[in-house]
Amino acid sequence: MRISTNLYFSTLNQRLSEQQNEIATLQTQLASGKKAATASMDSEAAMAGLRMNSILQEQSDHKFSLQGADNRLRQEESLVGAMQKISDRIQELSITAASDTYSAEDRKMIASEVAQYKEQLLSYANSQDESGNYMFSGGASRTKPFVLNADGSVTYSGDQTAINFDIGGGEKIRVNSIGSSVIGNITRTNADDSTSQITAFDIIDDLVTALNGNNQTNISRAMTEAESLSSSLVKKQVELGISQNRISNRLDIIEEKTILYKDILSKTVDTDYTEAITKLSANMLALEAAQSTFAKVSQLSLFDYI
């Protein structure tokens, strides 16, 4: 009988200890908000949490890179839009100056306004991003793309390198522009019907010369060339807009994945408060019952078991 009594007390005491440990664990979970306050409490959950946090960090890094690319494209689109406004204005002025109602002196006044746009256009073309990289120098991002020479001509000093950026899902977009293509490659038809490639700066310089020289033929030519330049710049803006949309779609996917991964992480490592409180209440009641039983049994004498 003594052996049975000792075994009973030992079993009951062990059960009390287990319930106390379970209660302590639940209280820790509720206090910390984590299922395992330390990795040793649940190594499997801890490892799963580390893996999920690593995935979330990768998503965050990718999102940061995409946002950087998007910001650059938006800045570039804004600059191209500003260039287009200049081109549109030059076309308007050339149309105005081509009118027979304007005198040679009137055209010289228009030439003064046209000449001012060269400096503005050069400033836009040599713009830099927040990191100091030139926007329109191709792959030579640290090289000033357009140089104003002593004779007033403008030379492109960038390169022809295209930089593609992996936005995910096997998709790539171009994130740099080649200045000689953005404001160059305008086809001019010469007097002998031959053609040549000119830039926006050539259009401005030649229009100023034509206006000051009262050359209506070349003034009319500038109208056509400015229209071609504007069309080219509009096309560039459309391309930039498409690239931004592709980035936006990829950012939406990342956001959806991030929400999903955070939910998985939460279910893996975060305390389910409803479940934990329910278990804690049940264990507290069970502990009270066990303690009551233990107290009653402890008060019994050996003769009560005979």
Secondary structure, 3 states (H helix, E strand, C coil): CHHHHHHHHHHHHHHHHHHHHHHHHHHHHHHHCECCCCHHHCHHHHHHHHHHHHHHHHHHHHHHHHHHHHHHHHHHHHHHHHHHHHHHHHHHHHHHHCCCCCCHHHHHHHHHHHHHHHHHHHHHHCCECCCCCECCECCCCCCCCEEECCCCCEEECCCCCCCEEEEECCEEEECCCEHHHHCCCEEEECCCCCEEEECHHHHHHHHHHHHHCCCHHHHHHHHHHHHHHHHHHHHHHHHHHHHHHHHHHHHHHHHHHHHHHHHHHHHHHECCHHHHHHHHHHHHHHHHHHHHHHHHHHHCCHHHHC
